[in-house]
């Protein structure tokens, strides 16, 4: 028997109703911040260099804005509607910086259902102090078939000690 935390189950278009909501929670670790920079190629020093960031308007390192946006994607893909969802559109408004060790809660709320299995969600992302960090709307194609499956396992990923590498080192 599978543990419920190891299972992904979707909510179909027909099961969704205006006002329904769900949450997704994630904490920003040092490893995840660096891996996000590596995956995207966004090595802005405000994310990676403590000395540089100390002189910035933020006074310390901050997360990439799209890290917060990617949590909305994760919530749509794994919580509501879940597996089988096709992400069509997203609007984002960044309200405040996200810092290392911040815990963000994404709240998705069904704003409206549209033709052809389209659903518009209100997206609200808040930190552990209940401060809004991102708002927006997402539009998806919701799944029509019920799915329940085991959550895929991610491999353990390590970060090289000399990160970030130079472009010459990536040849």
For each residue, the residues with C-beta under 8 A, 3 or more apart:
1:
2: 6 7 150
3: 6 7
4: 7
5: 151
6: 2 3 150 151
7: 2 3 4 148 149 150 151
8: 78 82 83 147 148 149 150 151
9: 82 83 146 147 148 149
10: 81 82 83 84 85 143 146 147 148
11: 15 16 20 80 81 82 142
12: 15 16 81 142 143 144 145 146
13: 16 81 113 117 119 142 143 144
14: 144
15: 11 12
16: 11 12 13 20 80 81 110 113 119 142
17: 20 110 113
18: 110 111 112 113
19: 109 110
20: 11 16 17 80 109 110
21: 80 107 108 109 110
22: 75 79 80 107 108
23: 75 79 105 106 107 108
24: 71 74 75 78 79 105 106 108
25: 103 104 105 106
26: 71 74 103 104 106
27: 101 102 103 104
28: 32 33 63 67 98 99 100 101 102 103 104
29: 32 33 100 101
30: 33 34 100
31: 34 35 159
32: 28 29 35 36 67
33: 28 29 30 36 37 47 48 61 63 64 67 100
34: 30 31 37 38 48 159 163 164
35: 31 32 38 39 157 159
36: 32 33 39 40 42 63 64 67 70
37: 33 34 40 41 42 43 47 48 64 164
38: 34 35 41 159 163 164
39: 35 36
40: 36 37 64 66
41: 37 38
42: 36 37 47 64 66
43: 37 47 48 164
44: 47 48 64
45: 48 49 52 53
46: 49 52 53 56 58 61 62
47: 33 37 42 43 44 53 61 62 63 64
48: 33 34 37 43 44 45 61 164
49: 45 46 52 53 61
50: 53 54 60 61
51: 54 55
52: 45 46 49 55 56
53: 45 46 47 49 50 56 58 59 60 61 62
54: 50 51 59 60
55: 51 52
56: 46 52 53 59
57:
58: 46 53 61 62 97 99
59: 53 54 56
60: 50 53 54 99 100
61: 33 46 47 48 49 50 53 58 99 100
62: 46 47 53 58 97 98 99
63: 28 33 36 47 67 68 97 98 99 100 102
64: 33 36 37 40 42 44 47 67
65: 68 69 92 94 98 134
66: 40 42 69 70
67: 28 32 33 36 63 64 70 71 98
68: 63 65 71 72 92 94 98 104 125 133 134
69: 65 66 72 73 90 92 134 136
70: 36 66 67 73 74
71: 24 26 67 68 74 75 104 106 125
72: 68 69 75 76 90 92 106 108 123 125 134 136 138
73: 69 70 76 77 87 90
74: 24 26 70 71 77 78 106
75: 22 23 24 71 72 78 79 80 106 108
76: 72 73 79 80 81 85 87 108 121 138 140
77: 73 74 82 83 85 87
78: 8 24 74 75 82 83 151
79: 22 23 24 75 76 82 108
80: 11 16 20 21 22 75 76 108 121
81: 10 11 12 13 16 76 84 85 119 140 142 143
82: 8 9 10 11 77 78 79 85 143 147
83: 8 9 10 77 78 143 147 149
84: 10 81 142 143 144 145 147
85: 10 76 77 81 82 140 141 142 143
86: 140 141
87: 73 76 77 90 138 140
88: 118 139 140 141
89: 137 138 139
90: 69 72 73 87 123 136 137 138 139
91: 136 137 138
92: 65 68 69 72 123 134 135 136
93: 134 135 136
94: 65 68 133 134
95: 131 132 133 134 135
96: 127 131 132 133
97: 58 62 63 133
98: 28 62 63 65 67 68 102 104 127 133
99: 28 58 60 61 62 63 102
100: 28 29 30 33 60 61 63
101: 27 28 29
102: 27 28 63 98 99 127 128 133
103: 25 26 27 28 127 128
104: 25 26 27 28 68 71 98 125 126 127 133
105: 23 24 25 125 126
106: 23 24 25 26 71 72 74 75 123 124 125
107: 21 22 23 123 124 125 126
108: 21 22 23 24 72 75 76 79 80 121 122 123 138
109: 19 20 21 121 122 124
110: 16 17 18 19 20 21 113 119 120 121
111: 18 120 121 122 137
112: 18 119 120
113: 13 16 17 18 110 118 119
114: 118 119 120
115: 118
116: 141
117: 13 141 142 143 144
118: 88 113 114 115 139 140 141 142
119: 13 16 81 110 112 113 114 139 140 141 142
120: 110 111 112 114 137 138 139
121: 76 80 108 109 110 111 137 138 139 140
122: 108 109 111 135 137
123: 72 90 92 106 107 108 134 135 136 137 138
124: 106 107 109 132 134 135
125: 68 71 72 104 105 106 107 132 133 134 135
126: 104 105 107 130 131 132 133
127: 96 98 102 103 104 130 131 133
128: 102 103
129:
130: 126 127
131: 95 96 126 127
132: 95 96 124 125 126 135
133: 68 94 95 96 97 98 102 104 125 126 127
134: 65 68 69 72 92 93 94 95 123 124 125
135: 92 93 95 122 123 124 125 132
136: 69 72 90 91 92 93 123
137: 89 90 91 111 120 121 122 123
138: 72 76 87 89 90 91 108 120 121 123
139: 88 89 90 118 119 120 121
140: 76 81 85 86 87 88 118 119 121
141: 85 86 88 116 117 118 119
142: 11 12 13 16 81 84 85 117 118 119
143: 10 12 13 81 82 83 84 85 117 146 147
144: 12 13 14 84 117
145: 12 84
146: 9 10 12 143
147: 8 9 10 82 83 84 143
148: 7 8 9 10
149: 7 8 9 83
150: 2 6 7 8
151: 5 6 7 8 78
152:
153:
154: 157
155:
156:
157: 35 154
158:
159: 31 34 35 38 163
160: 163 165
161:
162: 165 169
163: 34 38 159 160
164: 34 37 38 43 48
165: 160 162 169 170
166: 169 170
167: 170
168: 171
169: 162 165 166
170: 165 166 167
171: 168
